């Protein structure tokens, strides 16, 4: 397979830095938003849509390019301040469906809403349309919070889609067949049976609903056989007590459903024949959860594999024919990890994403018949892989004998022990993976070793491991981080006097709790959008439907919540703490950091607080991302000493 240079898309990329001899790259080359994000091929593979992020002015623009003519069209732009592009997909060669999200507030409660739009890509006029009218079938009703739940892009009807939306009864979505040209809709299934999510089969027929009672926790899967009208029940359980199953999608055979469930302690992929109710195991891993999504053949509408982070190339294919293309790509691009992310309907044209743990991501256009690959976009063109540092997967043993995996990055050309950053992830029901990480690359480029442990509570390592987070914030999960820091010192990676903990979201909570519980171990701590008051977090959950699930996860006893909250233990903090938070964060309320800052300031503690104008939980606004990295760089240099050796 040949690898061809690209000239067609050179106008789309920011200018790259060349000829740099300095080891330290400009801060903005790390903190810039990805140049291009979320590319998506049109059905015939002759057009591509993507989000292009510009620096001056700071905007994100949904853009299309005709791959044959090179004609470029800008459909809609966002400054990422009030309205953000959420996702988009080609409905047909003429129309792109776009989800946008924005922050809202009612009766003092902040939350997020979404809307569904359509844009025409042919001609001079984009003809933007808001697809959902704010009324139910029976007349005016409440305005739905989420209006972008597409159940099916009907494969044989490019002018219609199926959408699930609660126009009639709040939080009980009905399913409508929606004309994307004239916005007319027909209800095909009324909200019922406490179904919160609907699923269609590969032919576009409504076949399954996930039912949940938010008060009692009673849950089940409602389904109907192909060609039948009656709804049946299977996999009933109580979601407050049991894990249940997660339906993933239908096979081309409309009565074969793939689902994920626990086999012993690990999540495993199964399929069930809905007619006979017989299940069979499809794929499992004795050491890790199988928690990725299904891989479909676009042309065959058939499941051909599963995404699995621990597999070679992150994919598991069922048969030899589907593995052939992946092997050819890997042979041609042996220095990177290569992921097939999109296909044309005939599967001749495809999109390939490549990266490794020190090379930023890039997208290529592939042609199977021509056996060619053409570079389209580089996500971080200002970053030079030769200057960046690789990481490796390592393990350490905690005080109770549990083995924990993590990713260790040591800057090129340095001799340990050196200044080190312990970098716990958010979630906490998430995990670190291999591949490029722009935070880690920035810290390592500044001369710091970085360790990202998958402490208990992380996903991917089984049920018992994940459920350590249940009412466990600040306890064993925190001890795992303490043990990680001690391991870094024992292995002579970290200079014991120059160790800082830096985290975001749950990781921000963990950083603040480290400052509370083990201040002698760390020289400083950084928290971006961290939870500081568990009692406030639980109290706020009363405004939302999942309040019982939040209380089960975090706890309800006030004394216990206060004991595990940085805010109520601020007097124990003796090391410098940097607090960063977006003023418009809809995931972790900005009051968490505001009140923590006020408390620390009143106690005379060394603290700095920076609040980002219109900032969200994800540093979506370019100027805020630049400022966050600049603040961290200054703080780390001050309390860990000069970064570069």
C-alpha positions as CSV (number, residue, x, y, z in Angstrom):
1,X,0.0,0.0,0.0
2,X,1.6,3.3,-1.1
3,X,1.6,6.4,1.0
4,X,1.0,9.5,-1.1
5,X,1.6,13.2,-0.2
6,X,-1.4,15.5,-0.1
7,X,-1.7,18.8,-1.8
8,X,-5.5,19.1,-1.9
9,X,-5.8,19.9,1.8
10,X,-2.8,22.0,2.4
11,X,-5.0,25.0,2.5
12,X,-6.9,23.5,5.4
13,X,-4.0,23.1,7.8
14,X,-2.3,25.7,10.0
15,X,1.3,26.4,9.1
16,X,3.7,24.0,10.7
17,X,6.8,24.9,12.6
18,X,9.9,23.7,10.9
19,X,13.6,23.8,11.7
20,X,13.2,24.1,15.5
21,X,16.3,23.1,17.4
22,X,15.0,24.0,20.8
23,X,13.8,21.2,23.0
24,X,11.0,23.3,24.5
25,X,8.1,23.9,22.1
26,X,5.8,27.0,22.4
27,X,3.0,26.5,25.0
28,X,0.3,27.4,22.5
29,X,1.4,24.4,20.3
30,X,0.1,22.1,23.0
31,X,-2.9,24.2,24.2
32,X,-4.4,25.0,20.8
33,X,-7.6,23.1,20.0
34,X,-7.1,20.3,17.5
35,X,-6.8,21.9,14.0
36,X,-9.4,19.5,12.6
37,X,-11.8,17.3,14.5
38,X,-14.5,14.6,13.9
39,X,-14.1,14.1,10.1
40,X,-16.9,12.2,8.5
41,X,-17.3,10.8,5.0
42,X,-20.5,11.3,2.9
43,X,-22.3,8.1,1.9
44,X,-20.6,7.9,-1.6
45,X,-17.2,8.9,-0.2
46,X,-16.9,12.0,-2.4
47,X,-17.3,14.6,0.3
48,X,-16.0,15.0,3.8
49,X,-17.3,17.1,6.7
50,X,-15.2,18.2,9.7
51,X,-14.8,20.8,12.4
52,X,-12.0,23.2,11.7
53,X,-10.7,25.2,14.7
54,X,-9.2,28.6,13.9
55,X,-7.0,30.7,16.1
56,X,-7.7,34.2,14.8
57,X,-10.6,34.7,15.3
58,X,-11.2,31.9,17.7
59,X,-13.9,29.9,16.1
60,X,-14.9,26.3,15.3
61,X,-16.4,25.9,11.8
62,X,-18.3,22.9,10.5
63,X,-16.9,22.6,7.0
64,X,-17.4,20.4,4.0
65,X,-15.0,19.7,1.1
66,X,-15.7,18.0,-2.2
67,X,-12.9,15.4,-2.5
68,X,-13.1,15.5,-6.3
69,X,-13.2,19.3,-7.0
70,X,-11.7,20.6,-3.7
71,X,-14.6,23.0,-3.3
72,X,-14.9,24.0,0.3
73,X,-18.1,25.2,2.1
74,X,-18.5,26.5,5.6
75,X,-21.9,25.5,7.1
76,X,-22.0,26.9,10.6
77,X,-19.5,28.4,13.0
78,X,-19.3,28.6,16.8
79,X,-17.2,30.6,19.2
80,X,-17.7,27.8,21.7
81,X,-19.0,30.4,24.2
82,X,-22.7,29.8,24.4
83,X,-23.5,27.3,21.7
84,X,-21.2,24.4,20.8
85,X,-21.1,21.8,18.0
86,X,-21.9,18.5,19.6
87,X,-22.0,16.0,16.8
88,X,-22.9,15.8,13.1
89,X,-23.6,13.1,10.4
90,X,-24.4,12.9,6.8
91,X,-28.1,11.9,6.2
92,X,-27.5,11.8,2.5
93,X,-25.3,13.6,-0.1
94,X,-27.3,16.7,0.2
95,X,-27.9,17.1,4.0
96,X,-25.9,17.0,7.2
97,X,-27.7,16.6,10.5
98,X,-26.0,18.6,13.3
99,X,-26.5,18.5,17.1
100,X,-25.7,21.6,19.1
101,X,-25.6,22.0,22.8
102,X,-25.8,25.0,25.0
103,X,-25.9,25.9,28.7
104,X,-29.3,26.7,30.3
105,X,-30.7,27.5,33.7
106,X,-34.1,27.2,35.3
107,X,-35.0,28.2,38.9
108,X,-31.3,28.5,39.7
109,X,-30.4,25.0,38.4
110,X,-27.8,24.9,35.6
111,X,-27.9,22.2,33.0
112,X,-27.3,21.5,29.3
113,X,-29.8,21.4,26.4
114,X,-29.4,20.1,22.8
115,X,-31.1,21.0,19.5
116,X,-31.1,19.1,16.2
117,X,-30.4,21.1,13.0
118,X,-30.2,20.2,9.3
119,X,-27.9,21.9,6.7
120,X,-27.9,21.6,2.9
121,X,-24.4,21.3,1.5
122,X,-25.2,21.8,-2.2
123,X,-25.6,25.2,-3.8
124,X,-24.9,28.6,-2.3
125,X,-27.6,28.5,0.4
126,X,-27.1,26.2,3.4
127,X,-30.8,26.4,4.3
128,X,-30.4,25.8,8.0
129,X,-33.4,24.1,9.6
130,X,-34.3,23.5,13.3
131,X,-35.8,20.0,12.9
132,X,-37.9,19.8,16.1
133,X,-40.9,22.0,16.7
134,X,-41.5,22.7,20.3
135,X,-44.9,21.0,20.7
136,X,-46.2,17.5,21.2
137,X,-48.5,15.6,19.0
138,X,-51.5,16.5,21.2
139,X,-50.7,20.2,21.3
140,X,-48.3,22.6,23.1
141,X,-46.3,21.0,25.8
142,X,-43.0,21.5,27.6
143,X,-39.8,22.1,25.7
144,X,-37.6,19.0,25.6
145,X,-34.2,19.3,27.1
146,X,-32.5,16.8,24.7
147,X,-33.7,17.0,21.1
148,X,-30.8,15.2,19.3
149,X,-31.4,11.5,20.1
150,X,-31.4,10.0,16.6
151,X,-32.6,6.3,16.8
152,X,-31.9,5.5,13.2
153,X,-30.6,7.2,10.0
154,X,-33.0,5.0,8.0
155,X,-30.8,3.1,5.6
156,X,-33.4,2.9,2.8
157,X,-35.0,6.3,3.3
158,X,-32.5,9.2,3.0
159,X,-35.1,11.8,3.5
160,X,-36.2,10.6,7.0
161,X,-34.7,9.7,10.4
162,X,-36.1,8.2,13.5
163,X,-35.8,10.5,16.6
164,X,-36.7,9.9,20.3
165,X,-37.9,12.9,22.1
166,X,-40.2,13.6,25.1
167,X,-42.6,16.1,23.5
168,X,-45.6,14.8,25.4
169,X,-44.5,13.6,28.8
170,X,-41.2,14.8,30.3
171,X,-38.4,12.2,30.3
172,X,-40.6,9.6,28.6
173,X,-39.6,9.8,24.9
174,X,-41.8,8.9,22.0
175,X,-40.3,7.9,18.7
176,X,-41.1,9.9,15.5
177,X,-40.3,9.5,11.9
178,X,-39.0,12.9,10.9
179,X,-38.7,14.4,7.4
180,X,-35.4,16.2,7.4
181,X,-36.5,18.4,4.4
182,X,-39.9,19.8,5.6
183,X,-39.6,19.0,9.4
184,X,-42.9,17.0,9.4
185,X,-43.0,14.2,11.8
186,X,-45.2,11.2,12.5
187,X,-45.2,9.4,15.8
188,X,-44.6,5.7,15.4
189,X,-44.3,4.7,19.1
190,X,-45.7,6.6,22.0
191,X,-43.6,6.9,25.2
192,X,-44.5,4.0,27.5
193,X,-43.2,1.2,29.7
194,X,-40.8,3.6,31.4
195,X,-38.5,3.3,28.3
196,X,-35.8,5.9,28.4
197,X,-33.8,4.8,25.4
198,X,-35.0,3.2,22.1
199,X,-33.0,1.2,19.6
200,X,-33.7,0.2,16.0
201,X,-32.4,-2.7,14.0
202,X,-30.2,-2.5,10.9
203,X,-33.2,-2.2,8.7
204,X,-34.5,0.8,10.6
205,X,-37.3,-0.9,12.5
206,X,-37.9,0.1,16.1
207,X,-37.1,-3.1,18.1
208,X,-35.9,-2.4,21.6
209,X,-36.3,-0.1,24.6
210,X,-34.3,0.2,27.8
211,X,-36.8,0.7,30.7
212,X,-35.9,2.3,34.0
213,X,-37.8,3.5,37.0
214,X,-35.7,6.2,38.5
215,X,-37.3,5.9,42.0
216,X,-37.3,2.1,42.5
217,X,-34.4,1.3,40.2
218,X,-36.4,-1.5,38.5
219,X,-35.1,-1.9,35.0
220,X,-35.6,-4.2,32.0
221,X,-35.2,-4.6,28.3
222,X,-38.4,-4.4,26.2
223,X,-38.2,-5.9,22.8
224,X,-40.3,-7.2,20.0
225,X,-39.6,-9.8,17.4
226,X,-39.1,-8.8,13.8
227,X,-42.4,-8.1,12.1
228,X,-44.4,-8.3,15.4
229,X,-46.2,-5.5,17.3
230,X,-46.3,-6.9,20.9
231,X,-43.6,-5.8,23.3
232,X,-42.0,-8.5,25.5
233,X,-39.7,-8.2,28.5
234,X,-36.2,-9.7,29.2
235,X,-33.2,-9.1,31.5
236,X,-35.3,-7.6,34.3
237,X,-33.2,-6.4,37.2
238,X,-32.8,-3.6,39.8
239,X,-30.3,-1.1,38.6
240,X,-29.6,0.1,42.1
241,X,-28.5,-3.4,43.1
242,X,-27.4,-5.2,40.0
243,X,-25.4,-4.4,36.9
244,X,-27.8,-5.8,34.3
245,X,-26.9,-5.9,30.6
246,X,-26.2,-3.2,28.0
247,X,-27.6,-3.8,24.5
248,X,-25.1,-2.7,21.8
249,X,-26.8,-3.3,18.5
250,X,-28.5,-5.7,16.1
251,X,-26.9,-8.0,13.6
252,X,-28.1,-8.0,10.0
253,X,-30.4,-10.8,11.1
254,X,-33.1,-8.6,12.9
255,X,-33.6,-11.2,15.6
256,X,-29.9,-11.3,16.7
257,X,-29.0,-8.8,19.4
258,X,-25.5,-8.2,20.7
259,X,-25.2,-7.1,24.3
260,X,-22.6,-6.7,27.1
261,X,-22.8,-8.3,30.5
262,X,-20.6,-9.5,33.3
263,X,-19.1,-13.0,33.1
264,X,-17.8,-13.5,36.6
265,X,-15.9,-10.2,37.2
266,X,-15.3,-9.0,33.6
267,X,-17.6,-7.4,31.0
268,X,-18.1,-9.8,28.1
269,X,-19.7,-9.6,24.7
270,X,-22.7,-11.9,24.0
271,X,-25.4,-12.2,21.4
272,X,-28.9,-13.5,21.9
273,X,-31.4,-15.0,19.5
274,X,-34.6,-13.1,20.4
275,X,-36.8,-15.9,19.1
276,X,-35.3,-18.8,21.1
277,X,-33.9,-16.6,24.0
278,X,-30.6,-18.4,23.7
279,X,-27.5,-16.5,24.4
280,X,-23.9,-17.3,23.3
281,X,-20.6,-15.8,24.2
282,X,-18.9,-13.9,21.4
283,X,-15.7,-12.5,22.9
284,X,-14.2,-12.2,26.3
285,X,-10.8,-11.2,27.9
286,X,-9.8,-12.8,31.1
287,X,-7.8,-9.7,32.3
288,X,-9.9,-6.7,31.0
289,X,-13.5,-5.7,30.4
290,X,-14.7,-5.9,26.8
291,X,-16.2,-2.4,26.9
292,X,-15.8,-1.0,23.4
293,X,-18.5,-0.5,20.7
294,X,-19.4,-2.9,17.9
295,X,-17.8,-2.6,14.4
296,X,-20.2,-2.8,11.5
297,X,-19.6,-3.4,7.8
298,X,-21.3,-0.4,6.2
299,X,-22.1,-2.3,3.0
300,X,-23.2,-5.6,4.6
301,X,-24.9,-4.0,7.7
302,X,-23.4,-6.7,9.7
303,X,-21.4,-6.8,12.9
304,X,-17.8,-7.7,12.0
305,X,-15.9,-7.0,15.2
306,X,-15.6,-5.2,18.5
307,X,-13.4,-2.3,19.6
308,X,-11.2,-3.5,22.4
309,X,-8.3,-1.3,23.8
310,X,-6.1,-4.3,24.8
311,X,-6.2,-5.9,21.3
312,X,-3.6,-5.2,18.7
313,X,-4.7,-2.1,16.9
314,X,-7.6,-1.7,19.3
315,X,-9.9,-3.9,17.2
316,X,-11.0,-7.5,17.2
317,X,-12.4,-8.8,13.9
318,X,-14.3,-12.1,13.5
319,X,-12.8,-13.4,10.3
320,X,-9.7,-13.2,8.0
321,X,-11.3,-11.1,5.3
322,X,-12.0,-8.2,7.6
323,X,-8.5,-8.4,9.1
324,X,-6.8,-8.1,5.7
325,X,-7.1,-4.3,5.2
326,X,-5.9,-3.6,8.8
327,X,-2.8,-5.7,8.3
328,X,-2.0,-4.0,5.0
329,X,-2.3,-0.6,6.7
330,X,-0.2,-1.6,9.7
331,X,2.5,-2.9,7.3
332,X,2.6,0.4,5.4
333,X,2.5,2.5,8.6
334,X,4.4,0.5,11.1
335,X,5.4,3.4,13.3
336,X,1.9,4.4,14.4
337,X,-1.2,2.8,15.8
338,X,-3.8,2.9,13.0
339,X,-7.6,3.0,13.4
340,X,-10.2,2.7,10.6
341,X,-12.8,5.3,11.6
342,X,-15.2,5.7,8.6
343,X,-16.2,4.2,5.3
344,X,-18.1,5.1,2.2
345,X,-21.2,3.0,1.6
346,X,-19.3,0.8,-0.9
347,X,-16.4,0.6,1.6
348,X,-13.8,1.5,-1.2
349,X,-13.1,4.9,0.4
350,X,-12.2,5.1,4.1
351,X,-10.8,7.4,6.8
352,X,-7.8,6.3,8.8
353,X,-6.7,7.9,12.1
354,X,-3.1,7.3,13.1
355,X,-1.1,8.2,16.3
356,X,1.3,6.7,18.8
357,X,2.1,7.7,22.3
358,X,4.2,10.6,21.3
359,X,2.9,11.4,17.8
360,X,-0.2,13.6,17.6
361,X,-3.1,12.2,15.6
362,X,-3.5,12.6,11.8
363,X,-6.2,11.6,9.4
364,X,-5.7,9.9,6.0
365,X,-8.0,9.2,3.1
366,X,-7.7,5.7,1.9
367,X,-8.7,4.1,-1.4
368,X,-8.9,0.3,-1.4
369,X,-8.9,-0.3,-5.1
370,X,-6.0,2.1,-5.7
371,X,-4.2,0.9,-2.5
372,X,-3.4,4.5,-1.6
373,X,-3.3,6.7,1.5
374,X,-3.4,10.5,1.3
375,X,-2.7,12.7,4.3
376,X,-5.7,15.0,5.0
377,X,-5.3,16.6,8.4
378,X,-2.9,16.8,11.3
379,X,-4.5,17.6,14.6
380,X,-1.6,19.3,16.2
381,X,0.7,20.5,13.3
382,X,2.8,22.7,15.6
383,X,4.0,19.7,17.6
384,X,7.1,17.9,16.4
385,X,7.2,14.2,17.3
386,X,11.0,14.1,17.4
387,X,10.9,16.5,20.3
388,X,8.1,14.7,22.2
389,X,8.6,11.9,24.8
390,X,7.1,8.4,24.6
391,X,5.4,6.7,27.4
392,X,5.2,3.1,28.6
393,X,2.7,0.9,30.4
394,X,4.0,-0.1,33.9
395,X,2.6,-1.7,37.0
396,X,3.0,-1.0,40.7
397,X,1.8,-2.8,43.8
398,X,-0.3,-1.1,46.4
399,X,-0.2,-1.5,50.2
400,X,-2.8,-4.3,50.1
401,X,-1.1,-6.2,47.3
402,X,-3.2,-5.0,44.4
403,X,-1.4,-4.5,41.1
404,X,-2.2,-1.2,39.4
405,X,-1.4,-0.3,35.8
406,X,-0.4,3.2,34.7
407,X,1.4,5.1,31.9
408,X,4.9,6.5,32.7
409,X,6.4,9.3,30.6
410,X,10.0,10.4,31.2
411,X,11.3,13.3,29.2
412,X,14.0,12.5,26.6
413,X,17.5,13.2,27.6
414,X,16.9,13.5,31.3
415,X,18.4,11.5,34.2
416,X,16.1,10.5,37.0
417,X,15.2,11.3,39.7
418,X,13.6,14.4,38.4
419,X,10.6,16.7,39.1
420,X,7.5,14.6,38.6
421,X,3.8,15.0,38.1
422,X,1.3,12.5,39.4
423,X,-1.7,12.9,37.0
424,X,-4.9,11.1,38.1
425,X,-7.7,10.9,35.5
426,X,-11.3,12.2,35.8
427,X,-14.4,10.1,36.1
428,X,-13.6,8.3,38.2
429,X,-15.3,5.6,36.1
430,X,-12.9,6.2,33.2
431,X,-9.3,5.1,32.6
432,X,-6.0,6.1,30.9
433,X,-5.2,4.5,27.5
434,X,-2.1,4.3,25.3
435,X,-1.8,6.9,22.6
436,X,-1.2,10.6,22.4
437,X,-2.2,12.9,25.3
438,X,-1.7,16.6,24.9
439,X,-1.6,17.3,28.7
440,X,1.1,14.7,29.3
441,X,3.1,15.8,26.2
442,X,3.1,19.4,27.5
443,X,4.3,18.4,31.0
444,X,7.0,16.1,29.6
445,X,8.2,18.7,27.1
446,X,8.7,21.1,30.1
447,X,11.0,18.5,31.7
448,X,8.6,16.7,34.1
449,X,8.1,13.0,34.4
450,X,4.4,12.2,34.3
451,X,2.6,9.1,35.8
452,X,-1.0,8.4,35.0
453,X,-2.3,5.5,37.1
454,X,-5.5,3.6,36.6
455,X,-6.3,3.5,40.3
456,X,-9.2,1.5,41.8
457,X,-12.5,2.9,40.6
458,X,-11.2,3.1,37.0
459,X,-13.1,1.3,34.3
460,X,-11.9,-1.6,32.3
461,X,-10.5,-3.9,35.0
462,X,-13.6,-5.7,36.1
463,X,-16.6,-5.1,38.4
464,X,-14.9,-5.3,41.7
465,X,-12.2,-2.9,40.7
466,X,-14.7,-0.4,39.3
467,X,-17.0,-0.6,42.2
468,X,-14.2,0.6,44.5
469,X,-15.5,4.0,43.7
470,X,-18.8,3.4,45.4
471,X,-18.7,5.6,48.5
472,X,-15.0,5.3,48.3
473,X,-13.8,8.7,47.2
474,X,-10.9,9.7,49.4
475,X,-10.4,6.2,50.8
476,X,-8.7,3.2,49.0
477,X,-8.8,5.2,45.7
478,X,-6.8,7.9,47.3
479,X,-4.4,5.4,48.9
480,X,-3.7,4.0,45.5
481,X,-2.5,7.5,44.4
482,X,-0.4,7.8,47.6
483,X,1.2,4.4,46.8
484,X,1.8,5.5,43.2
485,X,3.7,8.6,44.5
486,X,5.8,6.4,46.9
487,X,6.5,4.0,44.1
488,X,7.8,6.8,41.9
489,X,10.2,7.8,44.7
490,X,11.3,4.3,45.4
491,X,12.0,3.7,41.7
492,X,14.1,6.8,41.7
493,X,11.9,8.4,39.0
494,X,10.6,11.2,41.2
495,X,12.7,13.6,43.2
496,X,11.0,13.3,46.6
497,X,11.2,17.1,47.0
498,X,9.8,17.9,43.6
499,X,6.6,15.9,43.3
500,X,3.2,17.6,42.3
501,X,-0.2,16.1,41.8
502,X,-2.3,17.6,38.9
503,X,-5.8,16.5,38.0
504,X,-9.1,17.5,36.4
505,X,-12.7,16.7,37.4
506,X,-12.4,13.7,39.7
507,X,-8.6,14.0,39.3
508,X,-9.0,17.6,40.6
509,X,-10.8,16.2,43.7
510,X,-8.0,13.7,44.2
511,X,-5.3,16.4,43.9
512,X,-7.0,18.5,46.6
513,X,-7.5,15.4,48.8
514,X,-3.8,14.6,48.4
515,X,-3.1,18.1,49.8
516,X,-5.3,17.2,52.7
517,X,-4.2,13.7,53.5
518,X,-0.6,13.6,52.4
519,X,0.8,17.2,52.3
520,X,4.3,16.0,53.2
521,X,4.4,13.9,50.1
522,X,3.8,16.6,47.5
523,X,5.3,20.0,46.9
524,X,2.1,21.3,45.3
525,X,-1.3,20.4,43.8
526,X,-3.4,21.6,40.9
527,X,-7.1,21.1,40.5
528,X,-9.0,21.9,37.4
529,X,-12.8,21.7,37.8
530,X,-12.5,19.5,40.9
531,X,-15.2,18.5,43.4
532,X,-14.3,20.0,46.8
533,X,-17.5,19.4,48.7
534,X,-19.2,16.0,48.4
535,X,-22.2,17.2,50.5
536,X,-22.8,20.0,47.9
537,X,-22.5,17.5,45.1
538,X,-25.1,15.1,46.6
539,X,-27.4,17.9,47.6
540,X,-27.4,19.3,44.0
541,X,-28.4,15.9,42.6
542,X,-31.9,16.3,44.0
543,X,-32.8,18.4,41.0
544,X,-32.0,15.5,38.6
545,X,-33.6,12.2,37.8
546,X,-30.5,10.2,38.7
547,X,-30.4,11.5,42.3
548,X,-30.6,8.0,43.9
549,X,-27.8,6.7,41.8
550,X,-25.6,9.7,42.8
551,X,-26.3,9.1,46.4
552,X,-25.5,5.4,46.1
553,X,-22.2,6.3,44.4
554,X,-21.1,9.1,46.7
555,X,-23.0,8.4,50.0
556,X,-25.6,10.2,52.1
557,X,-24.2,10.5,55.6
558,X,-23.3,14.1,56.2
559,X,-20.4,13.4,58.6
560,X,-18.9,10.9,56.2
561,X,-19.2,13.2,53.2
562,X,-17.6,16.0,55.1
563,X,-14.7,13.7,56.2
564,X,-14.0,12.9,52.6
565,X,-14.3,16.5,51.3
566,X,-11.3,18.8,50.8
567,X,-13.5,21.8,51.7
568,X,-14.2,20.7,55.2
569,X,-10.6,19.7,55.8
570,X,-9.0,22.8,54.3
571,X,-7.1,23.5,57.6
572,X,-5.0,20.5,57.0
573,X,-3.6,21.8,53.7
574,X,-0.1,23.2,53.9
575,X,1.1,23.0,50.3
576,X,0.4,25.5,47.5
577,X,-2.8,24.7,45.7
578,X,-3.8,26.1,42.2
579,X,-7.6,26.0,41.5
580,X,-8.9,26.4,38.0
581,X,-12.5,26.3,37.0
582,X,-14.9,27.4,34.2
583,X,-17.6,29.8,35.3
584,X,-20.2,28.0,33.1
585,X,-19.2,24.4,34.0
586,X,-22.3,22.2,33.8
587,X,-20.6,19.0,35.1
588,X,-19.0,20.3,38.3
589,X,-20.5,23.5,39.7
590,X,-18.1,26.4,39.7
591,X,-19.1,27.0,43.4
592,X,-17.0,24.0,44.3
593,X,-13.8,25.9,43.5
594,X,-15.1,29.3,44.5
595,X,-16.0,28.2,48.0
596,X,-12.8,26.2,48.4
597,X,-10.8,29.3,47.4
598,X,-12.6,31.5,49.9
599,X,-12.1,29.0,52.7
600,X,-8.4,28.6,52.0
601,X,-7.9,32.3,51.7
602,X,-9.6,32.9,55.0
603,X,-7.3,30.3,56.6
604,X,-4.3,32.0,55.2
605,X,-3.3,29.1,53.0
606,X,-1.1,29.3,49.9
607,X,-3.8,29.2,47.1
608,X,-4.3,30.8,43.7
609,X,-7.7,30.7,41.9
610,X,-8.3,31.3,38.2
611,X,-11.9,31.3,36.8
612,X,-12.4,31.1,33.1
613,X,-15.0,33.4,31.4
614,X,-17.8,31.3,29.9
615,X,-15.6,28.3,30.6
616,X,-17.0,24.8,30.5
617,X,-15.8,21.4,31.9
618,X,-13.7,20.6,28.8
619,X,-11.7,23.8,28.1
620,X,-13.6,24.1,24.8
621,X,-12.8,27.8,24.4
622,X,-9.3,28.4,23.0
623,X,-8.3,31.4,25.1
624,X,-9.2,29.5,28.3
625,X,-7.1,26.5,27.2
626,X,-4.1,28.8,26.6
627,X,-4.6,30.5,30.0
628,X,-5.0,27.2,31.8
629,X,-1.7,25.9,30.4
630,X,0.0,29.2,31.1
631,X,-1.2,29.2,34.7
632,X,-0.1,25.6,35.3
633,X,3.3,26.2,33.7
634,X,4.0,29.3,35.9
635,X,2.8,27.4,39.0
636,X,4.8,24.3,38.4
637,X,8.0,26.3,37.7
638,X,7.5,28.2,40.9
639,X,7.0,25.2,43.2
640,X,8.9,22.4,41.4
641,X,11.8,24.5,40.3
642,X,13.1,25.1,36.7
643,X,11.4,22.6,34.4
644,X,14.1,21.9,31.8
645,X,17.4,20.4,32.9
